[in-house]
């Protein structure tokens, strides 16, 4: 029987092969995966999510940097790379942008299957790399933050005036 870390490595191997059928083999029937942009329940929702991701980023790849296993929990720190040159994903048409992200997954493995996964990465960094958000510290970034702060001050003034 495989260790829980070996099960997790099979997940990353299948992801890097863009093999949704191999992923289905390691997901439990009632798997829940909480991603930063949505939560998927069951193998069908996950297969649809990953199929869309692979179509949007044909060279999508995840390199496992480190794992830590404690009982049924496996943490995996990774680096994701790819180019958004395929179809749309999460409502965003292809941008041609290159993506490089650091992230962590917290897997729960039961009976040799992924029962749950909690995925963490910086969505603002994704937005910056895709061009949805301006680069941190840029003139556009400072202007965006100033506009947001002005809106917040106006909203607070209105709340105080109503009190």
Protein Blocks (a to p, Z undefined) as FASTA:
>chain_A
ZZfklmmmmmmmmmmnopaklmmmmpcfkbccddfkbccedjklmmmmmmmmmmmmmmgc
cddfbdcdehjbccdddddddddfbcceehiacehiacddddddddddeehiafbdcddd
dfklmmmmnopaccehiaklmmmmmmmmmmmmmmmmmmmmmZZ
